[in-house]
Amino acid sequence: TMQGETAAVRIAENDGKLDVFPQNRTPSSGRASAKSWQYSDHMENIDGYLMKYTNLVTGWQYRFFVLNNEAGLLEYFVNEQSRSQKPRGMLPLAGAVISPSDEDSHTFTVNAISGEQYKLRAADAKERQHWVSRLQICTQHHTEAMGKSNPPPSSRSYSVASQGSGSSPMSLRRPSQNANLLFGWSQAHKGSALYSSKRSMMPDHLVDAREMMSQAQGQHKDLIQSIEGLPAAPGLSPLDQDLLMLKATSMATMSCLSECLHILHLQQVARQRNALGAGPTIEWLEPKLPDLLKNGSALPFSPPPRQEQEDIDPEDEVEDAFTDKEEDLGAVEEERSVILHLLSQLKLGMDLTRVVLPTFILEKRSLLEMYADFMSHPDLFVAIADGGSPEDRMVRFVEYYLTSFHEGRKGAIAKKPYNPIIGETFHCSWKVPRRPDAPKEAPWGSPEPPDASPNQEPYQLRFVAEQVSHHPPVSGFYAECPERRMCVNTHVWTKSKFMGMSIGVSMIGEGCLHLLEHDEEYIFTLPCAYARSILTVPWVELGGKVNISCAKSGLSAVITFQTKPFYGGKLHRVTAEVKHNPSNAVVCRVQGEWNGVLEFCHTSGETKVVDVTKLPVTRKRVRPVEKQAPTESRRLWQHVTEALRQKDIEKATEHKRLLEERQRTEERHRAETETPWRTRCFDREGDGWFYRKPLWKTSSSKS
């Protein structure tokens, strides 16, 4: 491979030492160590634990890998103790391709010439670089040996004198090819400071560019020599105007390319200094964007510094006028061949998190905004705190929970919201009318009090969401109503799987509702979602069990979203049971449809029927796009949304690609410089993500 060739070349550049890769293992054992790796030019056997993707059922598993350079094999064992036995598997490296993943900093694949593939995952970016570089050198050696009748030369070290003079026996035998290589090596040698001292421990990402540059310079040199060596015959003079123009153009081109490579070289040095703690923030050049993105509002963004979240002025918020319905079946009909092609590329159980789906099946909003639809009935949310007893409050929470899903679907056709970009945020609020003198001890199931009088200020319910991680894709969202002293914090990781004619989405994570007035916390999980009939008219079905628990009261609820059996059965069925754990006594049972009629049956004999379709939907309040920060969902995705509205799929796809490409570039950049991502509104605590200034902290500080 090209990378293998350049890795071999770099041994020569460093006088028989390969020391440009970041290492954290000792050469003797290959085991983790605080010492730096130091390698000589000979190929060396290394070993260690890597994660290997086994199969759909088992997934990723730790295996002990051994690189056998002499045999040109990558072998693995169940664990280190079993390495004396026969390997569990082995892959010949001659002719193999070693491919670091573009999607993250620690996954890579080894593709054998036979077609067999190992998908492997290292602990971090440094360890991946270590394995990839050693595998590439071994692969290059055995590929050359396989492809030539004579073995590769044992030494690749050529003297600087022979590089500079161009008169060595090898250069005389093969002037064109050798001039290219030697020219490149002499250029690299001039900048050998890059490979000295501690900076040499950093990866050199310009090797391929330098190699291509050296080849181009060699070809330019050959061209000049050919023109100047023309005989002075009529009509064939080296002073011919067209030939002089050709020489000048070639020289100008090489000069321009050299300047570009020099700029990239300076950036790399700056990046390496920063990684070693010797410099301030890295300044790096932005890719040129097409004119249609130059208004600034759609430009992708760099990682924000650690700072407090934006202060949102409620006066700037207006009632949402975003009324797009997703009922356009025409696109699905017209693009069915594209969907069929996409499906042909997928395998059962494949993780779709990183699959780029066709733009035309996108819903015109971000997943972060979709989460805000959980609050489309804010009156039911606020009413939870009105419950006169722990049992009453738990049942009210179950009622709110069961009615919170249907509004998330805009129209009859199921489409996929935009995958949020890391650092993306979404802010909104709702105004909730106050209930006049609502009695605190109103029994559950009693008639609702009349609407609030106009002169009463409504409650305000605020919502903020942030994409806190890209791999895995984790969103955090938080809502609070300070006047009712209640708030909810949720973190969710979406994971999609292809299931034939359906796509399943797991929502991994949990939420916690805090009722500060009652000193109660309700921990809850989220159901799975399924996009069915993806070739005809896609629709959404919920499935799985959800648990809700309150440690203080000892109450819990189990909600079961039932998926429709293949034959018979009803759609969207849901059942729930609320019980008191210490006594195992059932408090209330619920049955019905999560997007239709729900019946609550209390053990005391009270019943209540809720028709979700008739519940009033409160529109959220959002600031106009021009008042939003560049990282807020609607401003960030505005050009994709507008292109989708105009049914310009090509333009929407281009805008979306630019955003996602920038995200991947920045992620690679952070991995290389070991710069951690800094969130804006949420902090990580253990396995969860929590809002930085939650009501339970601010309330306690005031009291």
N, C-alpha and C positions, 0 to 999 in steps of 0.2 A: 504494500500500500504506500501511498505518497507519504503518510505520516511515518510509516516504518522506515522508508528511505531517509527521510530527513532526520529521524532519530539516530540512524546509523551515521549519517554525515556529521551530526553534532558530536559524536564521539571524537572524530578527527579534529573538530574545531577546538576541543578542549585538551589537546595533547594526551589523548588516551583516557581522559576522565569524563565521565558523564555526571555532571553535578548541577544541571539546570532544573531538575524537578524537585518540588517540595516533598520532603520525605519525613516520616516519623517512625521508621523501623530501623532496627540494626541489621546489617548485612548478614551477620552470622546466623540468626535464627529466623528473621522475618517477623518476629513477634513485636507487638507494640512496645515502644520505648520512648522516653523523653528525649533521647539523643537524635541527632539528625542522621539521615542516611548519607553515606558516602560510598560511591560505587566506582570500581575500576572498569576498564573497558571490556573485561570478559563477561560473557553472559553468566548469570548467576541464578541458582535455584532459590526460589522464595516460596513461602507458604503462609497460610493464615486463614482465618474464617471470613467467608463472604456469605451473603444471603443469595440463594438461588431460587428462581421461580420454578416451582416443580410442576404443578398442574392446577386446574380450576378448583379442585376440591381442597388440596393441601395449601396452595398459595406459596408464599415466601417461607423458606426454611434455611436455617444456618447449616452450612456444610463446610468442611475443611478442605481447602484447595491447595494443590501443590503444582508449581510450574517446574516441569522437568525439561530444562533447556537442552540437555544432551540428546534426549529422544524427541524433542520438539512436541511435547504433549502437555496439555492442561488436564490434570487428574483431580478427582475429588473423592472424599470419603465422608461417611456419616459424621465422624468427629475425629479429633486428633489422635485419640487412643487407638482407632482402628486403621491407622495409616500403614501398619505393618501387614495388613491383610490386602486382598485384591481390591483395587479401586472400585467404588460404586459406579463410576463412569469416567471416560477419558475422551478428549477431543484432540485430534492431530492439528497442529498449528501451521503446517506447510500450506500455503495458499489461503489461509484464513483471513478474515477481515475483523479487526477489533474496532468497535464503534461506541464511543462515549455517547450517552443520550443527550440530546439537545434540550430535553424537557426538565431535567433536574441535574444536580451536580454530583450525584453519587451512583447512578445506574449506568451500566454499560453492557454490551452484548459481544459475544465471541461467536462468529459465524464461520463454521468449518466449510471446507470445499465440498464436502458431501451434502451440505444443506442443513445439517444438524446445527442447532443454535443453543447456547447457554445464555440466559438472561440473568445478570448478576448485579448485586447491589453492595457497594462498599459502605463503610461507616460514615465517611464524609468525603469531601472533594479531594483532599490530599491523598487519602488512601486509594481513591479511584485513579488518580493520576499516577500513583506508584504502580498499581497493577497494570494499567493500560500501557504505560511506557515500557515496562519490562516485557509484557506480552508482545508488543509491537516489535521490539528488538529481536526477540526469539523468532517471531513469525517471519520477519524480514530475512534472517539468517537461513532458516530452513526453506523459505520460498526460493531464495537465490540458489541454494544448493540443489533444490529440486529442478530448477529451470535451466541449470547449466551443466555441461559435461564435466567442467573442472570446478572445484570448490572455490568459494569466494576467498580473496586474499586475506591472510591472517592479520595484516596491519593495514589500516586506512590512513595512517599519518603521513602526509606529504610535507616536505620542507617548505618554509615560506619562500625560500629562494626560487624553488621550481615554480611556485605559484606565480611569483612576480615576473619571472623571466619569460615564461611561456615556451621554454626551449627544452624541457625535460624530454626524455625518450618517449614517455607516454603521450605527451602533448604533440610530439612530432608524428606519432603513429595515427592518432585520432584527433586532428586539430579541432574540428567543430564541436564534437560532444564534450571533449575534455576542457576546451576553453570555457565553455559554459559553466561547468562545475568549479573549475579552479578560479575563474573570475569571481564567482559567488563566494567561494571560501575566502579569497583574499579580502573581499569587501567585508565579510563577517569578521575577519581577523582584525581589521582596522577598528571595529567597534567592540573589541574583545573585553573592554571594561564591563560590558553588560554581563559577561560570564564570570566576573571576578567577585571576590568577597562574598558577603551574605546574599547579595542580590542574585547570585547565580543559583540560589535555592528556589527561585521563583520560576513558574512555567513560562516558556517563551512561545507566545501565541502567534508570532510573526514568521515562524520557520517556513511554512508553506509559501508565504508571500515572498520571503527572501529567495527561496528556491526558484520560484517562477521569475522573479526579478533577475536573478543571475542568468537564467536561460535566455530571457529577453535581451539582456546586455550582451551575452555571447553572440546571439543572432544579429544584433545591431553591429557588433564588431566585425562579424563575418561579412555583413552587407557592405560596410565601409571598405574593408580590404578588397572585396570583389570589384567594387566600382573603381577604386584607385588602381587596381591591377589590370584594368582593361588596356589592351594595346592601342596605340595611337593610330588607329586606322580610320579612314574616312567614314563618318556617320557613326562612329563607336568611340567617342572621346569621353574620358572621365570628366571633362569640363562641359559636357552637354548640359544645357539649362535644366532639362527635366531630371537628369540624374543628380545635379547639384541640389535641386528642390527636394528630391527624395532623401538625400543625405541630411539636409537641414531638418526636414520633417521628422526623420527617424531620431535625430539627435535631440530635437525639442521634446519629442514624446518621452524619450528616456530621461531627460532632465526633469520633466513634470512628474513622471512615476517615481523618480528618486526622491523628489521633494515630498511626495505623498508618503512614501515609506519612512522618510526621516521624521515626519510629523507623528506617524503611528509609533515609531520607535521612541520618541520623546514621551508620548503618552504612556507607553508601557513602562518606561523607567520611572515616571512619576507614580504610576499605579503601584509598582513594586516598592518604591520608597515609602509610600503611604501604608502599605501592608506591613512594612517593617517598623512602623511607628516613627518614620523620619520626615514626615511631611504633612501638610494640611489636607483639606478635602481635595479630591481629584477633580480636575476639570477635564471633561472628555467631550469630543466633538459629537454633535447630533447628526443623525442621518438626514439627508435632504428630503423634505416632504413635498408631495405634489402641491401645486398652487391651490387646489381646492381645500387644503388644510391650513392655509397660511393665516387664517383669521385669528389663530391663537387659541380659540376656545376648545378646539378638538385635539390640541397637541397632547400626546402622552406625557406623563409626568415622571419626575425623578423622585426617589424616596424622600418623604418629608422629614425634616429634623424632628427630634423629640420635642413636642410642644403641646400646649393645651389645645383642646378641641376648639373649633370655630364657635364664636358667640353668635347664636342665631337670634336676630331681632324678630319677635313675634309680629311686630307691626309690618314687617316686610312680607309676611305670609298671606297668601290669598287662597280662597277656596279652589280646589283643584278642578281644572277644566279639561283634564286629560281623559278623554272618553273613548279612546280607540277600542273597538271590539274586534276580537279575533275570529271572525266568521267567514273569512274569505277562503272558500274551498277550491277556488279556481287554481290557485298556486299549487296546491297539492296535486290536483289533476294534471296540470301541465308538467310538473316536475317529477312525476312518478318514476320516470326512467332514472332520474338522479338518485331518488331514494332506493330504487332497486340496486343501483350500482353501489351505493353506500352499504346496503345490507349484505351485498356479496362480499364485501371486504371484512365484515365482522364475523366473529366466532361466538358461539354460545358462551355466556358468562363473561365475555370481555368487558373490562372496565372502560366505560365511555368517557371518563373524566377528561381524557386528553384527546378524544376524537373530535376533529373539527366537523361540526354538522353543517349542512347547507344553510345558507343565510335565510332562504325563503321560509324555513320552518320556525324562525325566531319570533317570539313575542316582542312587542315594541317597548320593552322596559327591562330593567336589570332585576336579577333575583333579589337584590337588597330591597328594592321597592316592593316586590311581590310579598316579602315578609311583612311589610307594613299592613297588608290586607288582613292579617290576623287581628287587627284592631278596628275592623270596619264596623263593629257594633260596640263602640266605646261605652255606651250606656250600660251594657251587660257587664263589661269589665269593671267599671266603677261600682256597680251594684253589688259586687262580691263582698266588699267591705261592709255593706249594710246588713249582712246576715246576723241575726240575733244570737246564734249559737254556732259552735264549731261544725256541727252536722249541716246546718243551713248554709254556712259559707262554703263547705266542700261541695255541696250539691250545686250551688250557684256557680262555683268555678267549673264544674263539669258541664253545666249548661253553656257557659261562655265558651269553653273549649270546643264543644261539639258544634257550635254555630260559627266557629271562626274560620272554617276551611272553604265554604262554598264560594265566598266572594273572591277568593284568590284566582278563580277561573274566569277569564274574560271571554264570554261567548261560548259557543258550542264546541269549537274545535280546540284541541289541546295543542299548544305551542310551547316552545322552550324559551324561558327568559334568558337575557344575556348572562354569561358567566362573569361575575364581577371581577374587576382588575384589583390586584392587591393594593390596599390603601384607599380604595374607593369608599365613599360614604354616602348615606342618604338620610336626610332630615325631614321631618314633617310633624304636624300636630293635629289635634282634633279639639273642637269645642263641644263640651258635653253639658246639656242643660241640667241645672240643679233640680232636684225634686223638692218641692216646698214641704219643709217640716216632715220629712220621711221618718216615721217612727223607727228607732233603732231595733226595737224588739218585734218588728212586723213578722208574723209567722211566714214560713216558706209556703209559696203557693197562693198567698193572699193577692187580691186585685192590685194592679199597679196604681200608684197615686197619679193624680192628674199632672199634665205638663207644667213645667215651671213657668212662673210669670215672667214677662219680658224684662222687668226691671232688675232681675237677679243676674249677676254676672255668672256665666257658665264656668264649669271646671275646665281646666286645660290639661290635656293629656299629650305629652311630648314623646317623640320616638326618634331614635338614632340607630343606624346600622353601619357596620364597617366590615370590609373584607380584611380579615386579620392575617390570613395565610393563603398562599397559592398552592403549595403542595404539602399537605392535603388542602383542598379548597374549604376553608373554614370561615363562616360568617358569624359575627357577634351582633346581637341587637338588644336594645334596652328601651323600655317605656316607663314613664312615671307620671303619677298625678299627685303632686306635692300636697294639695289641699286635702286629699283623702288619705295621705300618708301610705301610699301603695305604689309598688313598682315591680317590674318583671325583667329578669336578665336571662338571655338565652344564647347559647352558642351551638351552632349546627354545622356538621360536615356532610355535604352531599356527595353521594357515591352512586354512579349510574352503572347498570349492567344491561347488556343486550340479551334478550330472552326469546329470540325468534321473531314473533310478530308483536312483541311488546318490549318496552324499555322500563326497567325497574329502577327507582331512585330511592336509596336508603337515606334517611335523615338521621345521622348519627350525632348524638349530643343530648343535652338536656337543658331545661329551663328551671328557673326558680321564681315563684311569685312571693313577694314579701308584703304582708299586711302588718305594718309597723304598729298600728293602733291595737292590734290583738296579739302582737309578738308571735306571729305565725309565719311559717315558710312552707310553701307547697312546691315540692320537687316533681317535675313531670318530664316525660319523653315525648317523641314525635313519631307518627306512623310512617310507613313506606308509601310511596306513590308509584302508580303504574300508568304508563301511556300505552293504551290498548289500540288495536286496529291501525297500526301506523301506516299501512298501505292504503287505507280508505279514508275514513273520517276519524282521526285520532281523538280519543276521549280519556279522561283521567279517572282512575279508580284508586281508592285508598285501601290499605291492607295492613294487618299486623296488630299486635297488642301494645297498648300505651298504659303506663303506670303513673299514677299520681299519688303522692303520699305527703302527710303532714305529721312530722315527728311529735310535735307538742300535743296534738289532740289524739294521736293514735289512729286517725282515720286514713283510709286509703281508697282509691278507686282504680278499677281495671276497665279499660275501654277496649273493645275488640272491633276493629274495622274488618268486615267480612268481604272477601273477594267473591265475585260471582262464580259458581261452578260452571263447567263447560256446558252441561245440559241443565236446563231448569234454573230455579233460584231467582232471587231478585237482586237488582243492582243497588250498590251503595248502602247496604245494610250495616247497621252499627248497633252494638249492645254495650251496656255499661252496668257496673254494680259498685255501689258505695257501701263500705262496711267499716265497722269499728273493730280494729285488729285485736285488742286484748280480749274482747268477748266473742269475736267472730260474728257479731250480729250485723245483718244486712240493714242498711238505713234506707237505701233507695235503689230501684232498678230502672234502667232506661232502655228503650228499643225504638227502632225507626230507621230513618235514612239521614245521613249527615248533610245531604243537600235537599232534604224534603221535610217531612213531619216527624217530630220526635215526641215520644210519650214518656213522661216521668211518673213513676209509681212509687210513692212513699209507703213504707211499711205501716205508717199510721192510718193509711187509707186515702190520703190526699193524692190527687193526680193533677198533672198539668200537661197540656199539649202545646208544643212550640212548632209553628210552621216557619222554617228558616227562610222560605221564599218571600214571606210577608213581613219579615223584620225590616225596619227602616235602616238604610245604609247611610252612615254619616260620611260625607266627603272629607278627605284629609285636606289640610292646608299646607301648601308648599310655596316657597319663594320662587319668583320668576327665574328662569334660567340665567338671565344676565346678572342676577344678584348672587348666584351660587359660585362656590369655589370651583376651580378647574377639575378637582378630584370628585366632585359630587355626581351622582349617577346620571341625572338628566343632562347636565352640561357635558359630562364625559362622553356619553353615548348619543348626543343630540344629532350628529350627522348620520349615524347609522339609522336612528329612528326616522329622521326626515326622509332618507333615501328609501326606507321600507314603505313609508306612507305614499311616496311617489311611485312605488313598485319598481324602483331602479335597483334591482338585485345586485348588479355588477358594482355600482358605486357603494352600496351598503357593505358588500363583501370586502371591498378595498379599505374602507374606513375601519371595519372590524379587524382586518388583518394587521393594519398598522398599529392599532392599540395592543393587540396580542403579541406582535413581534417585539414591540418595545418592552413589554412586560418580560418576555423571555430573555431579551438582551440584558435588561437590568438585573434579572435574577442571576444570570451567568456572571455578570460583573460583580455582584455582591459575593457570590461563591468564591470567585478568584481572589478578591481582596479581603475575604472573610469579614465582610461588613454585615452585621445583623440588621434585619428589617425592624424599623421602629414604628409601632402602631400609634395612632392618634387618640382614639377614644377608649380603647380596651387594653387591659393588661392580662398577661397569662399568669394563672395561678394553678399549678399542678396540671391536670388534664383540661381545665376549663379556661374560658376567657370571660373577664368581668369588667363591667363599665368602670371607668376610672373615678368618676365622682358620683357614686350611687346615692340614692336617697337615704339608705340606712347609715351611710357615713356622714353625710351632710346634716342629717337630722340629729344624730348623736352629738355632733360638734356644737350644734346650736343650743342643745338643751343643757 
